[in-house]
């Protein structure tokens, strides 16, 4: 039961659930926006983009996907990456402290094994 509780309360799962819910709601907004944009097109274009036609439904879906991807990238991913880099900078380049310590231990052991024995 503890493993299940840890699985449910893991941060990644909660973040993923929230992202899924937000994406579903946001997709409806983008779909409505695409319908609005295609309604502004001339009458001949309205026939092409009609959702009653299979090709029109496909074009609406492609436009909705491209707009959704662009909006998510520019309004979610870019600000998140910028804020993450600003407030939580990555580790400095170089060897991490634990690896450096292990390398030092390795070198000391190698030096100790290569010493001639007294006797």
C-alpha positions in Angstrom: 0.0 0.0 0.0 2.9 2.3 0.7 4.2 1.9 -2.9 0.8 2.8 -4.3 0.6 5.9 -2.0 4.1 7.0 -3.2 3.0 6.5 -6.8 -0.1 8.5 -6.5 1.6 11.3 -4.5 4.6 11.5 -6.8 5.0 15.0 -8.2 5.3 14.0 -11.8 2.0 12.2 -11.8 0.1 15.1 -10.3 1.8 17.5 -12.8 0.9 15.2 -15.6 -2.8 15.0 -14.5 -3.0 18.8 -14.2 -1.4 19.2 -17.6 -3.8 16.8 -19.2 -6.8 18.6 -17.8 -5.5 22.0 -18.8 -4.7 20.8 -22.3 -8.2 19.4 -22.8 -9.7 22.7 -21.7 -7.2 24.7 -23.8 -7.8 22.6 -26.9 -11.5 23.6 -26.8 -10.5 27.3 -26.7 -8.1 26.8 -29.6 -10.7 24.9 -31.6 -13.2 27.7 -31.1 -10.6 30.2 -32.1 -9.8 28.3 -35.3 -13.5 28.1 -36.1 -13.7 31.9 -35.6 -10.7 32.5 -37.9 -12.0 30.3 -40.6 -15.4 32.0 -40.4 -13.7 35.3 -41.3 -12.5 33.9 -44.6 -14.3 34.6 -47.9 -17.2 32.4 -48.8 -15.2 30.2 -51.2 -12.8 29.4 -48.3 -15.7 28.7 -46.0 -16.7 25.8 -48.4 -13.1 24.4 -48.2 -13.0 24.7 -44.4 -16.5 23.3 -43.8 -16.4 20.7 -41.0 -19.1 18.8 -42.9 -16.5 18.0 -45.5 -13.8 15.5 -44.5 -11.0 17.6 -46.0 -12.4 20.7 -44.2 -12.5 18.9 -40.9 -8.9 17.7 -41.5 -7.7 21.3 -42.3 -9.5 22.6 -39.2 -7.7 19.9 -37.1 -4.3 20.8 -38.6 -4.8 24.5 -38.0 -5.9 23.9 -34.5 -2.9 21.7 -33.8 -0.4 24.2 -35.2 -2.0 27.1 -33.3 -2.1 25.0 -30.1 1.5 24.0 -30.5 2.6 27.6 -31.1 0.6 29.0 -28.2 1.8 26.3 -25.8 5.4 26.8 -26.9 5.5 30.6 -26.7 3.2 31.1 -23.7 4.0 28.0 -21.6 7.4 26.4 -22.5 9.4 29.6 -23.1 8.3 31.4 -20.0 8.7 28.2 -17.9 12.2 27.6 -19.2 13.2 31.2 -18.6 11.8 31.2 -15.0 13.4 27.8 -14.3 16.8 28.9 -15.5 16.5 32.2 -13.5 15.2 30.8 -10.2 16.7 27.3 -10.3 20.0 27.5 -12.2 21.5 24.3 -13.3 24.6 22.8 -11.7 27.8 24.5 -12.7 29.8 22.8 -15.4 32.5 20.5 -14.2 32.6 17.3 -12.2 29.9 17.0 -9.6 31.1 16.9 -6.0 30.3 13.3 -5.4 32.1 12.1 -8.5 35.1 14.3 -7.6 35.2 12.7 -4.2 35.0 9.2 -5.7 37.8 10.0 -8.1 40.0 11.3 -5.2 39.4 8.1 -3.3 40.2 6.1 -6.4 43.5 8.0 -6.9 44.5 7.6 -3.2 43.8 3.9 -3.4 45.8 3.5 -6.6 48.7 5.5 -5.1 48.6 3.3 -2.0 48.6 0.1 -4.0 51.6 1.3 -6.1 53.8 2.1 -3.1 56.6 -0.3 -2.5 56.2 -2.3 0.6 58.6 -1.6 3.5 60.2 -4.7 4.7 
